[in-house]
Structures are given as structure tokens and as C-alpha cells.
């Protein structure tokens, strides 16, 4: 899953690993992280990330432990992860 996630979802891999891994040190909300990302990223990167979100949110199984490790955010299970990913996707669409 590790290599396939990175190669199949490169924008999401970068986004989760770079923008969320130090979140606990910065005292930011998820919404603020997405807003900051959108200020820094090129519109093409944001569009690709949105496409990757749409694809991954339709998956039947996601390695929530891998995503937890990558993003440095604890998820109890796949349902918890999918709920969080949906929340982040909403922020990407609206902000």
C-alpha cells in the first residue's frame, strides 16, 4: 500500500505528509491548514488533489494506519479516516 499510495495519489501523499504531520505543534485547525495549502499551491496542484480525493473517497478499503502515520493524525478505523477525509475535501471545495 505504501508505494502504491504514493504513486497513485502523489498530490495527496504530499499534502497529508507535508501539511498535516506537524499540525500539533502549530495549533491550527484542519480548515486553516487547507486554507494555507491553497494559498501556497498552484491551482493545477489543487485540482489534481481534488481529483485524488474524489477517487480515494470511493475506495472500499483504505489503509487507515498508513494514512495515520503519514499525516500524524490518529484514526480509530477506516470509518474514522473516511469521515476526516470527507471533512478535508469539503474544505478544499469551499475555501
C-alpha positions in Angstrom: 0.0 0.0 0.0 2.8 2.4 0.8 4.4 2.5 -2.7 1.1 2.2 -4.4 -0.4 5.1 -2.4 2.5 7.4 -3.1 2.5 6.6 -6.8 -1.3 6.5 -7.2 -2.1 9.6 -5.1 1.1 11.8 -5.3 -0.7 15.1 -4.5 -2.5 13.6 -1.5 0.7 11.9 -0.3 2.5 15.3 -0.4 -0.5 17.1 1.1 -1.0 14.8 4.0 2.7 14.3 4.7 3.7 17.9 4.4 0.8 19.9 5.7 -0.6 17.7 8.5 2.4 16.0 10.0 3.4 18.9 12.3 -0.1 20.1 13.0 0.0 19.5 16.7 3.0 21.9 17.0 1.3 24.8 15.1 -2.1 24.9 16.8 -4.0 25.2 13.6 -7.4 23.8 12.7 -7.9 21.5 9.7 -9.7 24.3 7.9 -6.7 26.6 8.5 -4.3 24.0 7.1 -6.4 23.6 3.9 -6.6 27.4 3.6 -2.9 27.8 3.9 -2.2 25.0 1.5 -4.5 26.6 -1.1 -2.6 29.9 -0.7 0.7 28.2 -1.4 -0.2 25.6 -4.0 -0.7 26.2 -7.7 -4.3 25.9 -9.0 -3.3 22.8 -11.1 -2.0 21.1 -7.9 -5.2 21.8 -6.1 -7.3 20.5 -8.9 -5.2 17.3 -9.1 -5.6 16.9 -5.3 -9.4 17.3 -5.5 -9.4 14.5 -8.2 -7.4 12.3 -6.0 -9.7 12.9 -3.1 -12.7 12.0 -5.2 -11.0 8.8 -6.2 -9.9 7.7 -2.8 -13.2 8.5 -1.2 -14.8 5.8 -3.4 -12.3 3.1 -2.3 -13.8 0.2 -0.4 -10.7 -0.2 1.8 -8.1 2.3 2.8 -5.1 1.6 5.0 -6.0 4.0 7.8 -2.9 3.1 9.8 -0.7 4.2 6.9 -2.6 7.5 6.5 -2.4 8.0 10.2 1.3 7.5 10.1 1.7 9.8 7.1 -0.4 12.6 8.4 0.5 12.2 12.1 -3.2 12.0 13.0 -4.8 9.2 14.9 -7.7 7.3 13.3 -9.6 4.6 15.1 -10.6 2.8 11.9 -11.4 3.3 8.2 -14.7 4.9 9.0 -13.0 7.5 11.2 -10.5 8.1 8.4 -13.2 8.5 5.7 -15.1 10.9 7.8 -11.9 13.0 8.2 -11.0 12.8 4.5 -14.6 14.0 3.6 -14.2 16.9 6.0 -10.9 17.9 4.4 -12.4 17.5 0.9 -15.3 19.9 1.8 -12.7 22.5 3.0 -10.8 22.0 -0.3 -14.0 22.6 -2.3 -15.3 25.6 -0.3 -12.3 27.6 0.8 
